[in-house]
Amino acid sequence: MSLSLFVPNLKSNSSKDLVVQVLVNEWPLSAREIFNRVKKNSSSSVSYQAVHKALKLLENDKILYKESGKYSINSSWVESVSDFASFLKRNLDSQKAVYPLQRSMVFSTVYEVDQFLSEFGKMLKPKKEDEFALHWHHFWIPLFFSKDAYCAMKELLVGSTFYCVTPSNTSIDKWVANFWNSSGVNEKTGVKGAYGIDMIIFKDIIVQVFYPKEIKDMIDKVYNSTKDPSKLDIDKFFKTVFEKKTRIPVLITKNEEVASELLAQTKALFK
């Protein structure tokens, strides 16, 4: 299944969110008409170039379609997101598992994956006493707090009990770990017992993210060559790696026994 699960945030001032906000209320519209309405309705200063770029990205992801020079929201995308959200909510709200939850998706950028994980985390509605385990090949969330998705992740991380591990031990990984540890989040770098698979474990749910080697190599190169995290060009890193078009499969599995064992093994790494 190939599906963009970009979820617009009606309170966000990102170019993509602003475009979707306009087209939710009025369509079809040309790029210039959309820009004029964005400019009129938003307090942020968004350029025509930013709106045009957002339109192209949304069109490429089949969130929008263009006909006779005018854009509209793709109803197929709306139905796909709605179906997935309903399917997920039924399984999470169910008192018993009627059948295992297993869902696969494919995203086109690292940032889209992170947007999905942010929205997915909110849908789980974790409580303070709930426990998560995160295995990641590198830590990066606080690097991009200018992006809404990462601000939402921050609220999730400090709102529940997290055990986050990475086999990497670069200066950036250590800086990120120190940032979160000072906020009460359990983060550990250089963990030899980590599985080397990017995944999140929560209750009976396991989310696995399969980043392509090309993306992993690009991230490795930046992390290994940056000795002082304060000198990292955040904007360039985000643009060249996190917004790079690629193919990233994500698998969500529901299996209580496996998830429980993975959580226990992760927690043991902190003893």
N, C-alpha and C positions, 0 to 999 in steps of 0.2 A: 504494500500500500504506500503510495507516495502522496503526502499531504502536507501542506503548509499550515501549521497551527499557530500562526501569528494571531494574537488576540489583541485587538485595539484597546488602548486605555483611554477612556474619554476624558481623563484629567491630565493626559500627557501632552507635551508640546513637541514631541518628535515629529518629523516631517511625515512619516508613514501614518502615524496616528491621526494627525491633523487632516490628511487627505481622506482617510476613511471616515472621519467624523463629518466631513462635508458631504461625502457621497451617500452616507446613511440617510440624510435628510433631503437630498436633491440629486437627481440624475436624469439623463446623461449630461456630463459637462466636459468642456474642453479643458486642456491643461491651463490655459490662461484664465478661464472662468473659475477653476478650482483654486488657482493661486489667489485670485481676487477675493474669494470668499475666505480663504485661510487668513489672508492679510487682514480682512475686516473682522473676523471672529476671534483671532488669536492675539494675545498680548505679546507673544514672542516675535522677534524679527526673523522671519523665514524668507529666504531668497527664492526667486523663481527657479533658479538652478536646482536648489534643494528639493522643491516640490516636483520638478520634472524628473529628477533622479528617483525620488520616492515612487512616482507613478510607474516608471520603467521597472523598478524592482517588484512592485506589487503586481504588475502585469506579467512579468516573467514567472512569478510564483502562482499565477492563475487566481489571484485574489481579486484582481480587476480584469475586465475585458474592454477592448477598445473597438468601437465600431463607428465608421464615418467620422473619425477624428475626435470622438467623444468617449469618455470613460464611464463605466458603471461597475458596481460590485457584482462579482460572479456568484450567482445563486448556488452553484454546485459547491463552491468553497464554503458558503454559509451552512449548507446542509451537512457537509462533511464534518465541520467543526461541531455543529449542533449534535449530530449523531454520536460523535466520539464523546462529547461531554455528557450526554444522557446515558450512554453505555457505561462510562466510568462511574458516574454518580450512582447508578443502580447497583453496581457491584460494591461500591464503598459503603452505601447505606444498608445493604443487605445484611441480615443477621446471620446468614449462613451462605457459604459459597455454593451456588448451584452448578457452576462449572468454572474451571480455572480462567483467570483473566490473563490473556496474552494478546498483546497488541503491538504491531510493528509500524513504524513510521520512518520516513526519510526526509531529512531537512537539508537545506542547501547552504547554510553557513553555520559557523560555531555560535554566532550571536542568536540565530533563530533557535538553536538547541537550548541556549540559556534562557531565552524568553519563554520557551515552552516549559522548562523545568521550574521557572519562577511561578508561572500560572498553575502548573500541576501541583506544586507545593502548597499554594493557597487553597486549591480544591481539596487537599487532604485535611485541611483544618486541624493541624497538629496542636496539642496542648503542651503546657510547660513540662509536664512529666514524660511526654513522649520522647522516644529515642530514635535517632537517625544514625546510620553509618554511611560515610562517603569515602569512596576510593577514587582518587584522581591522579593522572600522570603528572600534573602540575597544579598548584593552587593559583587562582587569579582573581577571584571575585572582587576584592576591594580595589583592584587597579582601575575599574571603570565605573565608579560610583556616580559619574555624570549621566549614566544611562539608567532609565527607569527600572529595567529588569533587575539590575544589580542592587538597587536600593531596596527593592521588594525582597530580594534574597537576604539582605542584611537583616530585615525584620524577622524573617523566618529563622535565621541562624541564631539570633539572640533570644528567640521566643521559645525554643525547645532545647533538648539536650543532643548535641551533635558530637560524633567521634569521626574526625576527618584525617585521613592518612594519605601520604604520597611516598613513593619510593625515591623521589627526587629530593635533592638537598642543595639546590642552588641558592644564591643570595636572595633572589626574588621569592622563592618558596619559603625561605626562613623569615623574610620580612612579612609575608602574608600570614604565616603561622603565628608570629609574634603579635600581629595586629589582632587576630581573632582570639588568641589565648588571653590577651589583656581584657577581652570582653566576655570571658567566661566560656568560650567555645573551645572544645578539645581538638587541637590540631597538632599533627606530628609529621615531621619530614624525615626523609632517609630511612623509611620503614622497609626493611628487607622482607618482612612477612607479607607485604601488600601484594595483591594479586596481579597488578599490572593491567587491570581492566577498569575502565571508568564506569562507576556504578553508584547508585544510591539505594540504600535498604531502609524501608520504613514498614514496621509491622509485618504484614505478609506480602509486601510489594517490593519487587526488585526492578530497578530501571537501569538498563545497560546502554551506554553510548559508545558507538564504534567509530571513533575518529579515524579518518584515513591516514596512512603513513605520511603522506605529503604534509598534512596539517600538523601532525605530531612533530615531524622533523623541523618545520618552520618554528614552532613554539620552542622546541629544544634549542635551536640555534640562538634565538633571542635570549632565552634564560641562561644558557651556558656562556654567552658572551657579555652579559650584563653583570658586572661586579658590584656596581652601586645602583640599587633600585631607583634612587631619586633622580638618576640621569636617564632613565628609560623614557623614550619618546612614546608616551601612551597613545596619542592620537594616531601616529604612524603604525604602531603595533596593532591597534584595533582595526584600522582600515585595511592593512595588508594581510592580516591573518584572520581576524574574527569576522570580517565581512567578505572574505574570499569565497567565491562560488565553488562549491564542491558537492559531495554526496555523503551525508552522515546518517546511517541507519540508527534508530533507537528502538529498543525492545523493552516492553513492559510485561513482566511476568508476575503472576500471583501464586505464591507457593509458601505457605506458612513455615514448614519445616526447614526449607532451604534458607529463607530469609532470617529465621531465628538463629540458625547456626552461623550464618555470615555475620550477623550483628554480634553474637557472642565472641566469635574469633576476632572481630575488629576491636571490641572493647578490651580483649585480652592483650592487645598490642600496647595498651596504655599502662599496663601494670609493671 
